[in-house]
Amino acid sequence: MKYLSHLFSLGALALCVAAPCLTAQSSESTDEAIQQTEHKNLVGEALKKLKTFNGKPNTNAKFYIYLQSASWCGPCRAEMPNIVKEYKKIKRAGGEIILLGCDKTLDAAKEYLKKFRAKFPGMMAEMGQSLPGFERAGGIPNAMFVRPDGSVMKNGHGSIIMDWESIVRE
């Protein structure tokens, strides 16, 4: 019984910690109206609603990669060094990665990027806030590639960022 109580507490804690996280809707389930939203408006709305850190996103990028990730997530931490290395190439190609922080606090999200020496900007939602075109997380790390017009190129596990060149070329 004590084990079940401990397991329930951990599950409840995980739900509380993940609650502020945002994740992209899969390209199969994304509402057409949301995909048609002009991307600059999406970024502009995010800049108004969400706390930004580690710089501001480039609103004139050729493509965007939204990365949902958190410091407490083992798979996220495992992918982050590879993502940080690819960011230089992505930036040179005109792209932008935007971290949608899934940490419980803004300080934890800031420290997460600092620890990995990530140069890309981050955004963090307050509890209950959302961003148009995104819904609560189902799993992280998650990456969504978006064209400047707001259409989704690809959505999936954060490791798809390593394949960014072929995704952007399609």
C-alpha positions in Angstrom: 0.0 0.0 0.0 2.9 2.4 0.9 4.4 1.6 -2.6 1.1 2.5 -4.3 0.8 5.7 -2.4 4.4 6.7 -3.3 3.7 5.8 -7.0 0.5 7.9 -7.0 2.4 10.8 -5.5 5.1 10.6 -8.2 2.4 10.4 -10.9 0.6 13.5 -9.5 3.9 15.4 -9.3 4.7 14.5 -12.9 1.4 15.8 -14.0 1.9 19.1 -12.0 5.3 19.6 -13.4 4.3 18.9 -17.0 1.1 20.9 -16.9 2.6 24.2 -18.1 4.4 22.5 -21.0 3.1 23.1 -24.5 3.5 20.7 -27.4 2.7 20.9 -31.0 -0.3 19.1 -32.4 0.7 16.3 -34.8 0.5 17.3 -38.5 -2.3 14.7 -38.9 -4.5 16.2 -36.2 -3.6 19.9 -36.6 -6.7 21.9 -37.4 -6.4 23.4 -40.9 -7.3 26.9 -39.6 -4.4 26.7 -37.1 -2.0 25.7 -39.9 -3.1 28.6 -42.0 -2.4 31.1 -39.2 0.4 33.4 -40.3 3.5 32.4 -38.5 4.7 35.9 -37.6 1.3 36.4 -35.8 1.9 33.1 -33.9 5.4 34.2 -32.8 4.0 37.7 -32.0 1.3 36.3 -29.9 3.8 34.1 -28.1 6.0 37.1 -27.4 3.0 38.9 -25.8 1.8 35.9 -23.8 4.9 33.9 -22.8 8.0 34.8 -20.8 11.0 34.8 -23.1 14.6 34.1 -22.0 18.0 33.5 -23.6 17.2 36.2 -26.2 14.2 36.8 -28.5 13.2 34.5 -31.4 14.1 35.6 -34.9 10.7 36.5 -36.4 12.1 36.6 -39.9 13.5 33.0 -40.1 13.2 30.8 -43.1 11.9 28.0 -40.9 11.2 27.4 -37.2 11.7 24.4 -35.0 9.7 24.4 -31.8 11.4 22.2 -29.2 9.4 21.1 -26.2 12.0 20.0 -23.6 12.7 20.1 -19.9 15.6 19.8 -17.5 14.0 17.0 -15.5 13.5 14.8 -18.6 16.2 12.2 -19.2 15.6 11.8 -22.9 15.5 15.7 -23.3 18.9 16.0 -21.6 20.3 13.2 -23.7 19.2 15.0 -27.0 20.2 18.5 -25.9 24.0 18.3 -26.7 23.2 17.2 -30.3 20.6 19.9 -30.7 23.0 22.6 -29.5 25.6 21.5 -32.0 23.1 21.5 -34.9 21.8 25.0 -33.9 24.8 26.7 -35.4 24.2 25.1 -38.8 20.4 25.7 -38.5 21.0 29.4 -37.8 23.4 29.7 -40.7 20.7 28.2 -43.0 18.2 30.9 -41.8 16.4 28.7 -39.3 15.4 29.3 -35.7 15.0 26.9 -32.8 12.6 28.1 -30.1 12.5 26.1 -26.8 9.1 25.9 -25.3 10.2 25.2 -21.8 8.4 22.4 -19.9 10.1 23.1 -16.6 8.1 24.0 -13.5 9.9 27.3 -13.1 11.4 29.9 -15.4 14.7 29.7 -13.4 14.9 25.9 -14.1 14.4 26.5 -17.8 17.0 29.2 -17.9 19.5 27.0 -16.0 18.8 24.1 -18.4 19.8 26.2 -21.5 22.8 27.6 -19.6 24.0 24.2 -18.6 24.1 23.0 -22.2 25.4 26.3 -23.5 22.4 26.6 -25.8 22.2 29.9 -27.7 18.6 29.6 -29.0 15.8 31.5 -27.3 13.3 30.0 -25.0 9.7 30.7 -24.1 7.9 29.6 -20.9 4.2 29.5 -20.2 2.6 30.4 -16.9 0.2 27.7 -15.5 -2.9 27.7 -17.6 -1.6 29.8 -20.5 -1.5 28.4 -24.0 -0.2 29.4 -27.4 -2.5 29.2 -30.5 -1.8 26.0 -32.4 -0.4 24.1 -29.5 -1.9 21.8 -26.9 -0.7 20.3 -23.6 2.2 17.9 -23.9 1.8 14.2 -24.5 5.5 13.5 -24.4 8.8 15.3 -24.6 11.3 15.9 -26.2 9.1 16.9 -29.1 10.1 19.0 -32.1 7.8 20.7 -34.7 9.2 22.2 -37.9 7.1 25.1 -39.2 7.3 27.2 -42.3 7.1 31.0 -42.1 3.5 30.8 -43.4 2.6 28.7 -40.3 2.2 25.3 -42.1 3.7 22.3 -40.3 6.5 20.5 -42.2 7.1 17.7 -39.6 6.4 16.9 -36.0 8.0 14.2 -33.8 10.5 13.2 -31.3 13.2 15.8 -30.6 15.8 13.7 -32.3 14.3 14.6 -35.7 16.2 17.9 -35.4 19.3 15.9 -36.4 17.5 15.4 -39.8 16.7 19.1 -40.2 18.3 19.4 -43.6 16.2 16.8 -45.3 13.0 18.0 -43.5 13.6 21.6 -44.7 14.4 20.5 -48.2 11.1 18.6 -48.6 
